[in-house]
Amino acid sequence: MMIQGSNNPLVIQFDQAVDSLPQLVVSLWSASGASLKTWALPDMMVDGDTAVCPLAESETAAIGGAKVTLEAKGLDGSGNTVFWDSVNIYVKSRQDRIIRLTGA
């Protein structure tokens, strides 16, 4: 689950080690098929079978709808494309997307 307006990263655990792949791309898509965010290897932290994809508060606040789809693909050392099944992530809508704090 993703909470609208949060800045928690997406932590993806693959079924195999991905830290040796020369290329890895993770994409987040809206229910209508619009691209919301794409991470390439330099944009994420990868360790073994886990990739951490950062998200800013402003990015998650702009996500509308009840779910988004996460897709990942990469290239192995032989140049073959590796695909993983897409995953639906449910987005918990928040009414307080922006909280402005002011000093006294």
Backbone as JSON Lines, residues from 0, in Angstrom:
{"i":0,"aa":"M","n":[0.84,-1.17,0.0],"ca":[0.0,0.0,0.0],"c":[0.89,1.23,0.0]}
{"i":1,"aa":"M","n":[0.43,2.26,-0.68],"ca":[1.11,3.54,-0.72],"c":[0.14,4.58,-0.14]}
{"i":2,"aa":"I","n":[0.64,5.46,0.69],"ca":[-0.2,6.5,1.27],"c":[0.04,7.79,0.5]}
{"i":3,"aa":"Q","n":[-1.04,8.36,-0.03],"ca":[-0.95,9.58,-0.8],"c":[-0.35,10.69,0.05]}
{"i":4,"aa":"G","n":[0.66,11.36,-0.46],"ca":[1.32,12.44,0.25],"c":[2.46,12.0,1.14]}
{"i":5,"aa":"S","n":[2.81,10.71,1.13],"ca":[3.93,10.24,1.94],"c":[5.22,10.32,1.12]}
{"i":6,"aa":"N","n":[6.35,10.18,1.8],"ca":[7.63,10.16,1.09],"c":[8.37,8.84,1.33]}
{"i":7,"aa":"N","n":[7.64,7.8,1.63],"ca":[8.24,6.48,1.83],"c":[8.66,5.9,0.49]}
{"i":8,"aa":"P","n":[9.86,5.34,0.4],"ca":[10.28,4.75,-0.87],"c":[9.55,3.44,-1.14]}
{"i":9,"aa":"L","n":[9.54,3.04,-2.39],"ca":[9.05,1.72,-2.74],"c":[10.2,0.75,-2.58]}
{"i":10,"aa":"V","n":[10.0,-0.31,-1.81],"ca":[11.02,-1.33,-1.61],"c":[10.54,-2.57,-2.35]}
{"i":11,"aa":"I","n":[11.3,-2.97,-3.36],"ca":[10.9,-4.07,-4.23],"c":[11.85,-5.24,-4.01]}
{"i":12,"aa":"Q","n":[11.29,-6.38,-3.67],"ca":[12.09,-7.59,-3.52],"c":[11.81,-8.5,-4.7]}
{"i":13,"aa":"F","n":[12.84,-8.75,-5.49],"ca":[12.73,-9.59,-6.68],"c":[12.93,-11.06,-6.32]}
{"i":14,"aa":"D","n":[12.64,-11.94,-7.25],"ca":[12.8,-13.37,-7.02],"c":[14.22,-13.85,-7.31]}
{"i":15,"aa":"Q","n":[15.09,-12.93,-7.65],"ca":[16.49,-13.24,-7.92],"c":[17.32,-11.99,-7.67]}
{"i":16,"aa":"A","n":[18.63,-12.15,-7.57],"ca":[19.51,-11.0,-7.39],"c":[19.46,-10.13,-8.64]}
{"i":17,"aa":"V","n":[19.37,-8.83,-8.44],"ca":[19.33,-7.89,-9.56],"c":[20.52,-6.93,-9.54]}
{"i":18,"aa":"D","n":[21.39,-7.06,-8.53],"ca":[22.5,-6.13,-8.42],"c":[23.59,-6.34,-9.47]}
{"i":19,"aa":"S","n":[23.55,-7.47,-10.19],"ca":[24.54,-7.7,-11.25],"c":[24.0,-7.38,-12.64]}
{"i":20,"aa":"L","n":[22.73,-6.97,-12.72],"ca":[22.15,-6.62,-14.03],"c":[22.76,-5.3,-14.51]}
{"i":21,"aa":"P","n":[23.16,-5.24,-15.78],"ca":[23.7,-3.98,-16.29],"c":[22.64,-2.89,-16.44]}
{"i":22,"aa":"Q","n":[21.37,-3.28,-16.62],"ca":[20.29,-2.31,-16.72],"c":[19.07,-2.84,-15.99]}
{"i":23,"aa":"L","n":[18.41,-1.93,-15.27],"ca":[17.16,-2.24,-14.57],"c":[16.31,-0.99,-14.6]}
{"i":24,"aa":"V","n":[15.05,-1.15,-14.98],"ca":[14.11,-0.04,-15.04],"c":[12.85,-0.43,-14.29]}
{"i":25,"aa":"V","n":[12.41,0.43,-13.38],"ca":[11.16,0.24,-12.64],"c":[10.25,1.4,-13.0]}
{"i":26,"aa":"S","n":[9.0,1.1,-13.34],"ca":[8.04,2.12,-13.76],"c":[6.77,2.03,-12.95]}
{"i":27,"aa":"L","n":[6.19,3.17,-12.66],"ca":[4.92,3.28,-11.95],"c":[3.91,3.89,-12.91]}
{"i":28,"aa":"W","n":[2.76,3.23,-13.06],"ca":[1.74,3.63,-14.03],"c":[0.4,3.87,-13.34]}
{"i":29,"aa":"S","n":[-0.36,4.84,-13.83],"ca":[-1.71,5.07,-13.32],"c":[-2.65,4.02,-13.9]}
{"i":30,"aa":"A","n":[-3.87,3.96,-13.37],"ca":[-4.87,3.02,-13.86],"c":[-5.24,3.31,-15.32]}
{"i":31,"aa":"S","n":[-5.09,4.56,-15.74],"ca":[-5.41,4.93,-17.13],"c":[-4.24,4.65,-18.08]}
{"i":32,"aa":"G","n":[-3.11,4.22,-17.54],"ca":[-1.95,3.91,-18.38],"c":[-0.95,5.04,-18.52]}
{"i":33,"aa":"A","n":[-1.14,6.12,-17.78],"ca":[-0.2,7.23,-17.84],"c":[1.03,6.92,-16.97]}
{"i":34,"aa":"S","n":[2.19,7.28,-17.47],"ca":[3.43,7.07,-16.71],"c":[3.49,8.07,-15.56]}
{"i":35,"aa":"L","n":[3.71,7.56,-14.35],"ca":[3.8,8.43,-13.17],"c":[5.24,8.67,-12.75]}
{"i":36,"aa":"K","n":[6.09,7.64,-12.87],"ca":[7.48,7.76,-12.43],"c":[8.26,6.59,-13.0]}
{"i":37,"aa":"T","n":[9.5,6.84,-13.38],"ca":[10.39,5.79,-13.86],"c":[11.74,5.95,-13.18]}
{"i":38,"aa":"W","n":[12.26,4.83,-12.69],"ca":[13.58,4.81,-12.08],"c":[14.5,3.94,-12.93]}
{"i":39,"aa":"A","n":[15.72,4.39,-13.17],"ca":[16.76,3.58,-13.78],"c":[17.77,3.25,-12.67]}
{"i":40,"aa":"L","n":[18.74,2.42,-12.95],"ca":[19.7,2.0,-11.92],"c":[20.31,3.15,-11.12]}
{"i":41,"aa":"P","n":[20.74,4.25,-11.77],"ca":[21.32,5.34,-10.98],"c":[20.34,6.02,-10.02]}
{"i":42,"aa":"D","n":[19.03,5.82,-10.25],"ca":[18.0,6.47,-9.45],"c":[17.57,5.66,-8.23]}
{"i":43,"aa":"M","n":[18.06,4.42,-8.11],"ca":[17.61,3.54,-7.03],"c":[18.81,2.92,-6.33]}
{"i":44,"aa":"M","n":[18.58,2.41,-5.14],"ca":[19.61,1.66,-4.42],"c":[19.29,0.19,-4.6]}
{"i":45,"aa":"V","n":[20.27,-0.58,-5.05],"ca":[20.07,-2.0,-5.3],"c":[21.07,-2.79,-4.47]}
{"i":46,"aa":"D","n":[20.55,-3.8,-3.76],"ca":[21.4,-4.68,-2.96],"c":[20.83,-6.08,-3.06]}
{"i":47,"aa":"G","n":[21.56,-6.96,-3.73],"ca":[21.09,-8.34,-3.88],"c":[19.81,-8.4,-4.66]}
{"i":48,"aa":"D","n":[18.74,-8.89,-4.02],"ca":[17.45,-9.03,-4.7],"c":[16.49,-7.88,-4.39]}
{"i":49,"aa":"T","n":[16.99,-6.8,-3.79],"ca":[16.13,-5.71,-3.35],"c":[16.52,-4.39,-4.01]}
{"i":50,"aa":"A","n":[15.51,-3.66,-4.49],"ca":[15.7,-2.33,-5.05],"c":[14.84,-1.35,-4.25]}
{"i":51,"aa":"V","n":[15.43,-0.22,-3.9],"ca":[14.71,0.83,-3.16],"c":[14.58,2.02,-4.11]}
{"i":52,"aa":"C","n":[13.32,2.37,-4.4],"ca":[13.01,3.45,-5.34],"c":[12.41,4.63,-4.56]}
{"i":53,"aa":"P","n":[13.15,5.74,-4.47],"ca":[12.66,6.87,-3.67],"c":[11.46,7.57,-4.3]}
{"i":54,"aa":"L","n":[10.61,8.1,-3.44],"ca":[9.46,8.89,-3.86],"c":[9.4,10.16,-3.01]}
{"i":55,"aa":"A","n":[9.13,11.28,-3.65],"ca":[8.97,12.54,-2.93],"c":[7.51,12.7,-2.51]}
{"i":56,"aa":"E","n":[7.3,13.48,-1.46],"ca":[5.95,13.75,-0.98],"c":[5.09,14.36,-2.09]}
{"i":57,"aa":"S","n":[5.67,15.27,-2.86],"ca":[4.91,15.91,-3.94],"c":[4.49,14.91,-5.01]}
{"i":58,"aa":"E","n":[5.31,13.88,-5.24],"ca":[4.97,12.87,-6.24],"c":[3.81,12.0,-5.79]}
{"i":59,"aa":"T","n":[3.81,11.57,-4.55],"ca":[2.71,10.72,-4.08],"c":[1.45,11.53,-3.85]}
{"i":60,"aa":"A","n":[1.58,12.81,-3.51],"ca":[0.4,13.66,-3.31],"c":[-0.36,13.84,-4.63]}
{"i":61,"aa":"A","n":[0.36,13.81,-5.75],"ca":[-0.26,14.02,-7.06],"c":[-0.91,12.76,-7.61]}
{"i":62,"aa":"I","n":[-0.69,11.61,-6.98],"ca":[-1.27,10.36,-7.48],"c":[-2.74,10.3,-7.12]}
{"i":63,"aa":"G","n":[-3.55,10.16,-8.13],"ca":[-4.98,10.0,-7.9],"c":[-5.38,8.57,-8.22]}
{"i":64,"aa":"G","n":[-6.52,8.2,-7.78],"ca":[-7.0,6.85,-8.07],"c":[-6.72,5.89,-6.94]}
{"i":65,"aa":"A","n":[-7.34,4.74,-7.04],"ca":[-7.27,3.76,-5.96],"c":[-6.07,2.84,-6.08]}
{"i":66,"aa":"K","n":[-5.5,2.72,-7.3],"ca":[-4.34,1.84,-7.43],"c":[-3.45,2.31,-8.56]}
{"i":67,"aa":"V","n":[-2.2,1.91,-8.48],"ca":[-1.21,2.14,-9.52],"c":[-0.58,0.78,-9.84]}
{"i":68,"aa":"T","n":[0.11,0.71,-10.96],"ca":[0.76,-0.53,-11.37],"c":[2.26,-0.32,-11.42]}
{"i":69,"aa":"L","n":[2.99,-1.27,-10.84],"ca":[4.44,-1.24,-10.83],"c":[4.95,-2.31,-11.79]}
{"i":70,"aa":"E","n":[5.85,-1.92,-12.68],"ca":[6.45,-2.86,-13.63],"c":[7.97,-2.73,-13.56]}
{"i":71,"aa":"A","n":[8.66,-3.85,-13.78],"ca":[10.12,-3.84,-13.78],"c":[10.63,-4.69,-14.93]}
{"i":72,"aa":"K","n":[11.72,-4.23,-15.53],"ca":[12.39,-5.01,-16.56],"c":[13.87,-4.67,-16.51]}
{"i":73,"aa":"G","n":[14.67,-5.58,-17.03],"ca":[16.1,-5.37,-17.02],"c":[16.76,-6.09,-18.18]}
{"i":74,"aa":"L","n":[18.07,-5.92,-18.27],"ca":[18.88,-6.65,-19.24],"c":[19.87,-7.49,-18.47]}
{"i":75,"aa":"D","n":[19.99,-8.75,-18.86],"ca":[20.99,-9.59,-18.2],"c":[22.34,-9.41,-18.89]}
{"i":76,"aa":"G","n":[23.36,-10.09,-18.42],"ca":[24.71,-9.96,-18.96],"c":[24.83,-10.36,-20.41]}
{"i":77,"aa":"S","n":[23.89,-11.15,-20.93],"ca":[23.91,-11.58,-22.33],"c":[23.09,-10.66,-23.23]}
{"i":78,"aa":"G","n":[22.5,-9.62,-22.66],"ca":[21.68,-8.69,-23.44],"c":[20.25,-9.11,-23.59]}
{"i":79,"aa":"N","n":[19.83,-10.15,-22.88],"ca":[18.43,-10.6,-22.93],"c":[17.58,-9.76,-21.99]}
{"i":80,"aa":"T","n":[16.38,-9.4,-22.44],"ca":[15.47,-8.64,-21.61],"c":[14.81,-9.57,-20.6]}
{"i":81,"aa":"V","n":[14.8,-9.14,-19.34],"ca":[14.18,-9.89,-18.26],"c":[12.96,-9.1,-17.79]}
{"i":82,"aa":"F","n":[11.79,-9.76,-17.76],"ca":[10.56,-9.12,-17.31],"c":[10.09,-9.77,-16.02]}
{"i":83,"aa":"W","n":[9.46,-9.0,-15.16],"ca":[8.8,-9.53,-13.98],"c":[7.31,-9.21,-14.11]}
{"i":84,"aa":"D","n":[6.49,-9.97,-13.41],"ca":[5.06,-9.7,-13.41],"c":[4.8,-8.3,-12.85]}
{"i":85,"aa":"S","n":[3.81,-7.62,-13.41],"ca":[3.43,-6.32,-12.86],"c":[2.68,-6.53,-11.55]}
{"i":86,"aa":"V","n":[2.71,-5.52,-10.71],"ca":[2.09,-5.57,-9.39],"c":[1.2,-4.35,-9.21]}
{"i":87,"aa":"N","n":[-0.02,-4.57,-8.72],"ca":[-0.9,-3.45,-8.38],"c":[-0.62,-3.01,-6.96]}
{"i":88,"aa":"I","n":[-0.5,-1.7,-6.79],"ca":[-0.29,-1.11,-5.47],"c":[-1.49,-0.22,-5.17]}
{"i":89,"aa":"Y","n":[-2.13,-0.47,-4.06],"ca":[-3.28,0.33,-3.69],"c":[-2.82,1.61,-3.01]}
{"i":90,"aa":"V","n":[-3.45,2.73,-3.4],"ca":[-3.1,4.04,-2.89],"c":[-4.16,4.48,-1.91]}
{"i":91,"aa":"K","n":[-3.75,4.74,-0.68],"ca":[-4.67,5.23,0.35],"c":[-4.78,6.73,0.19]}
{"i":92,"aa":"S","n":[-5.96,7.19,-0.17],"ca":[-6.2,8.61,-0.39],"c":[-6.2,9.37,0.93]}
{"i":93,"aa":"R","n":[-5.61,10.54,0.9],"ca":[-5.57,11.4,2.08],"c":[-6.14,12.77,1.73]}
{"i":94,"aa":"Q","n":[-6.97,13.29,2.6],"ca":[-7.53,14.62,2.39],"c":[-6.54,15.72,2.76]}
{"i":95,"aa":"D","n":[-5.6,15.4,3.65],"ca":[-4.62,16.39,4.12],"c":[-3.31,16.27,3.33]}
{"i":96,"aa":"R","n":[-3.39,16.35,2.0],"ca":[-2.22,16.16,1.15],"c":[-1.13,17.18,1.45]}
{"i":97,"aa":"I","n":[-1.52,18.39,1.82],"ca":[-0.54,19.44,2.1],"c":[-0.86,20.02,3.47]}
{"i":98,"aa":"I","n":[0.13,20.02,4.32],"ca":[-0.01,20.65,5.63],"c":[1.03,21.76,5.71]}
{"i":99,"aa":"R","n":[0.57,22.98,5.77],"ca":[1.47,24.12,5.84],"c":[1.71,24.48,7.3]}
{"i":100,"aa":"L","n":[2.96,24.5,7.69],"ca":[3.33,24.89,9.05],"c":[3.95,26.28,8.99]}
{"i":101,"aa":"T","n":[3.49,27.16,9.86],"ca":[4.05,28.52,9.89],"c":[4.57,28.8,11.28]}
{"i":102,"aa":"G","n":[5.61,29.56,11.33],"ca":[6.2,29.93,12.62],"c":[5.49,31.12,13.22]}
{"i":103,"aa":"A","n":[5.56,31.22,14.55],"ca":[4.88,32.31,15.23],"c":[5.8,33.5,15.34]}
